Amino acid sequence: MRFCVWLRGTSLASTIHLFSGSVAAQAPAHAESPPSATAPTPTPTPAAPVTSPTGTPAPSSAPGPAETTAAPATSTPATPAPAAPVVTEAAPETVAPAAAGSAPAADVEPTNAPAAIAPGVTLGAGAILYYYQPIEAGDNNFSLFFANLVLDGKWGVFGFHLEPRFRDTRLRPFFEGPAWVQEVYGSLELDPVTIKLGKVYKQSGGLFWDNSFYGNVQVYDGLKLDPNYGVSVEGSIGEEFGVDFAAQFFIVDGSTNVSLQDRDTISIPGARRRNTIAGRVAPFVKFGAGDVRLGLTGEHFKADIPEQNEGVTRLAADVKLGYDLDVAGKFGIWGEFLHQDGRHVVDHPLVGEASGDNDYFLAGVEYSYWRLTARYNLSYANYSDADVTEVLHVPGLGVSLHDKLSLLGEFVVWRQNTPAADLDYDKSVNVTLHGKL
């Protein structure tokens, strides 16, 4: 059994199973919610799955945001309190990370297979311990972000996948409890296509993840690491030159992503995202010791909110370059742009003032040498209708202590700029210890 984060690189739907020997992380989001305040109070949780510097996602499901009790958005964000990664832990009110791929890139791809417990069946397990230290205000916290099990079965062309996650407290205020199912689906492989039916990660938010633990603005708005109920057709054609693709239809949302309170439809009482049509096409080219991947994604859904039903469309483009420098290490760089037309919330970015014209940007760079990985991610959101912007900086340094144990430290600076004032969402040091069995 092992505990780790993987990203599935063979199909566009790279689902990450965190801490599992058979699948990988989703990483993806971190911890708890910030203390209440007049302005929106983010509660980030580590979010997405870790991917290798080459940009190839790891297998299976990723972690989700940690529990958090975010305060309603207003002109002044509340001071964040210790947060928990997206994965699953909750800390005192504060912005929590989206925990997903906090481990060093060198530790992204597991070296041991999950334990076989029956013919065609494997079981993996893992956990993340999370320490949150605010820089200027709020209380620190040390807790279990989440633990999980990953069960996979394969019998000929048929398969089954189940990943339950659990922690001491709810990851988000809108979660039903401290335990939930991140992904569960039956599958049918008809090479080069795999058909999945159940609760599956949506593949239309641009890059699946940015390899961090804390996450990005996008994941806290519900754009990444978002499992939904429906059917997904995923596949990959070609080896040196080819294309990854996914076509998905979801009847309803999965209600367990790592978005913060009031920043996604699922946290609004009585609201659901319905009839989501999503797709992704990502051509790639491998050259020598490197590869380049381009991605185009799109989705449309109905934000079924009491007294506000609205169609929402998102279009995104992304690029990722990875290169193996041999004895000099590995290098990766990525970027994405996403535009949203339509309102999927009512109280973000300001209380009572939602924006239906939003632009998101994400860029990151990563370098790995020996057991060390240095990474920097920048994410940005422009909520045009409300004249509000947010910028999140996440530099980090990780070390692979062992193939089953890794340590990651990240420094977070998250700012919101409104017509009235410039506000701090979170300034903190976040340290995670990932273990796998």
N, C-alpha and C positions, 0 to 999 in steps of 0.2 A: 504494500500500500504506500502511496506517496501523497505528499501535500505540496502542491505547487500551482503555478498559473500557466496555462497554455493558451495558444491561439491557433485556430485551425487555419493553416495557410493554403490548403488545397481547395477550399471552397470559399466563395465570397462571404458566405455566412460564417465568418470565423467566430465561433462561440468559444468563450473561454471558460475553462473549468479551473477554478481556483482550488489549489490544494488537492488535486486529484491525480491519480496516476493515469486516468484515461482521458480526461478532458482538461480544458484550461480555463483561465479566468475571464471575465467580463467586464472584466474586469471589472470591473470595472469598475466604483465610487466610494467615497469614504464615510465619514462619521456622523457625528451628531449635529443637532441644530444649535444655532447661536441663541443667546439669551434674547428675550423679547425686547423690542425697541420700537421706536416710531417708524423706522424704515424697515424694508424687507430684511429678514434675518436669515441668511443662508445657513444651511447646515450640511456642509459637504461631507461626503463619505468617499473613501477611495473608490474609484470607479472602474477603471477598465482593465482589460487583460494586458498582460505584458507581452510584448512582441520582441523579436530579435532585432538587432541593429539593421539587419537586412530588410526589415519591414515585413517579414512573413508572419502572419498571425499564428498564434498557437491554437491548439484544439480546444473545444468545448466551452463550458460556461464560465462567465466571469462573475466576480463579486458584485454586490450591489451596495448602495450607500448605507451608511450607518444610520442608526436611528437618530432623530433629531427633532426638537420641537422648535421649529422656526417661528419667529414672530411675523405677524402680517406685514406685508411690504408697505412702506410709507416713505416719506421723504428722507428719513434718517435711519439707516440700518442699525440693528441692535448690535451691541458689542458681542462678538462671537465668544462662545465658551468652548471648552475642550470639545472636539468633535470626534466622531468615529468614522472610519473609512466607509466607503460605499458598501463595502463588503457586508458588514452587518453590525458593527457595534455602535452603541450610542453612548455619548459622553454627556457631560453637562451641556446645557444649551449653548450652542456655538456652531460655527460653521464646521461641518464635518467633511472629510475627504471622500472621494468617490472610490476609493480603493479598488484597484484593479490590477495593475501591473507594477507594483512597487519593487519587486525583486530586480536585481541587476540583470541586464540582458543576458549575461553569461549563464544565468540560472533559469532562463525562460523555457528552454526545451529540456524536458525531463530526460534523465539518462536511464532511468529504470522504468519498466513497465508496471502498471498497477497489478495488484495481486489477483490471480485467478481463483475464484471461489466455487466455480462450477463450470461445466463445459460451456464455453462461449461467453462466460460472465466474468467481469472484472470489477474490483472495488478499490477506490482510492479515498483518501481522507487528508484533511489538512486544517490549519488554523492560522490566524493572524493576530498577534498582540500589538496593540496600538497605544503610543504615548503622544499626548497633545500638550504643547506648551505655548500659550499665548505670549506675544511679545510685550504688549502694552497694558492690556486689561483682561480680566477674566481669570478663571481657575484652570489649573492644569488637570490632566486626567490620564489614567493608565488603565486599560481594559482590554477585553477580548473583542476584537472587531467582529470576528465571526469564525465559526468552525463549519466545515461542510463535509459531506460524503458525496462521492460520485460513483454511481452504479451504471455500468454499460453492459449490454448484452448484444451478441452478434451471432445470428444463426442463418448462414447462407446470405441471401439478399436482404433479410429482415434484421432490424435492430431495435433496441430500446435504450433510452437514456433517461436517467433521473438524478437530479442534484438538489437535495434538501440542504438548507443553511439554517443555522441557529446561533443565538447569542444570548446574553443575559437580559437585554432589554430590546424594545422595538427599534429597528433601524430608523424608521421615520414615524411621525405621529399618525400617518394614515395607514400604516401597516396594521394588519389584524392582530399580530402578536410578535413574540421574539423568534418564532420559527416560521419559515416559509419555503416554498418550492421555487427555486430560481428558474429551472428548466425541466420539462418532462415531455417526452415525445416518442412516438414510434416512428420508424424510418424504413424506407424501401430503397435499395440501391439498384439503379438501372444505368450503369456506366454510360456516359460520364455524369449522370444526374443522380442526386439523392433527394428523395421526397420525404419531408418531415411533417408529421401531424401532431399537434399538441401545443405546448407553451414553448416558443422558440424566440431567439433573439432577432429583432428587426435589423435589416442590413442596409438601411437607407439614410443613415446619419453621417455620411462622409466616411472618414477613416473610422475603423471600428474602435480603436483606442490609441492613446498617446504614450503608453508605457509607464505612466506615472501611477502613484497611489492616490494622491489627493484628488486628481481629476482636473476638470476644466469647466468653464462657464456652460458649455453645451450639455454636459452630462447633468448638471444641476437644473437645467431647463427641460430635461427629459428627452434629449435628442440622441443620447448614446446609452449603451448597455441597457436596452429596453426590451424585455421579453414580452411577447403578446400571444394570444390564443388564436391559432388558425393553421394555415398550411404554408409550407415553404419549399420551393423547388430550387436547389442549389447545385452548382457544379463548376468544373474547370476543364478547359480544353487546351492541350498543348503543354510542352515542357520548357524548351528554351524560349519559345515565343508562343503566346497563347492569350487566353482570356478567362477570367473568373466571372461568374454571373450568379444572380439570384432573382427570383420572382416570387413575391409573397402576397398573401391575402389574410388579413386578420379580422375576425369577427368583432372582438373586443380587445382592449388592452389587458396586460397581465397584472396590473395594480401593484407591482413590486419593483419598479426601477428606483434609482437612487436620487431622483429629483428632490429638490427642497420644497417645503410646504409652500403652496400657492404659485409655484413656478411651472407646474404641469397639470394637465386636466385631472389626472388620477387623484390629486390631493384635495379636489373640490368635492364636498359632500353631494352625492347623487349624480355626479358627472362621470362620463366614460368617453374614451376614444373609440369610435366604431367604424367598421367597414374600411379598414386601412388597406390601401393598395400600395405596395412598395416594390422597388426594383433597383438592381445595381449591375453595372457592367464595368469590368476593370481589366483592360488589356495589360499585359506585362511582357518585358523583354529581359532575358538573362544574358549577361555579357561577362565572360571571364569570371572574376570573383565577385561580381556585383549584379544587381538587378534594379529595374525601374518599373514601378507600377502606377498606372493612372486610373482614376475611378470617376464614374459618373453615376449619381444616385438620385432617386426621386421618390416622393410619396404623396399621397393625398388621403385625408381622413376627415371624418365628421367629429367635431368637438361637441359632444352632446352634453351641454351644460344647462342646468335649469335657467330658463328665461334667456338663453343665449346659445342657439344652435348655429354653428358656423363651419363652413368648409375650410380646411387648412391644407395648403400645398407647400412642400419643401423641395428645393432643388440644390444639389451640391456637386462640387468637383474637388478632387484631391489628388495628390501626387506623393510618392514615397520612393526614396532612393536608399539602397543599402550596399555597402561594400566591405569585403573582407580584406584587411590589410596584412593578412598572414601574421607574422610574428609581431607586427606593430599594432595588432588589435582589430577592432571592427568599428565601422562608422555608419551612422544612419541619419537621415534628415527627411522631414515630412511637412506637408502643409495642406490646408483645405479651406474652402469657402462655401458657406451655405446661406441661402436666402429663404425666408419664410414669408408667405402671404396668407394672412388670416389669423385670427386670435384663438388661441387654445387655452387661455386663462382669463381671469377677470381682475386680479389684483397684483399683476406684475407687468412692468417693473415698479409701479407705484400703486398704492391701495386705491382701488376704484378706477384705475387708468391702465388698461391693458394695451399692448401694441400689436398691430397686425401686419406691420411692415418691419421685419427684423433681418439684420445681416450678422452672420457669425464668421469669425476667422480663427484659425488655429495653426500654429507653427511650432516645430520642435526639432531639436538636434540631440544626438546621443553618441557617445564614444565609449567603447569598452576595451579594457586592456587587463589581461590576467584575470583576477577575480573582482576587478573594480569597474563600475559603470557610472559615468557622469552624464547628466541629462538636464536639458532646459526646455520647458514648454511655456508658450505664451498663448493665451486664449482671450478673445475679445467679442463683445456683443454690442450692437447698436440697435436700440429699440426706438426707431425713428418717430413713431407716432407720439411717443412720450418725451422725446428729446433727452433720452437717458442712455448712457454707455457704461459698460463694465469691462475692466481689464484684470486678468489674473495671471500672475507670474509664479512659476513653480520650478526653481532650480533644485536639483537633487543629486545625491551621491549614494550609490549602493555598493555593497560588498557581498560576494557569495562566500559565506563561511564554510560551507559544505554543500554537496549537491542536494542536500535535504534541508538546508538552513540558510537563510539570507537576511541581511539587515539593510534597511534603507532609511536615509534621512532626507527630508525635503523642507525647504524654507518657502513659506507662502506669503504673498502680498496680493490682496484682492481689494480693488477699489471700484466704487460706483460713483459716476459723475451725473448729477441731476441739475436742472435749471436753478435749484435753490442752493445746492452745496455739493462739495466733494466728500464722499463718505468712505470710511474703512469698513469692509465686510469682514475681513480677517487678516491678521498678521500673526504668523505662528510658525513654530518649528514642529514638524511631524516626523515621528520615528516609528517604523514598523519592523517587527520580527516575524518572518514567514517560516513556517515549518511544514514538513510533509512527511507522511508515513509511507 
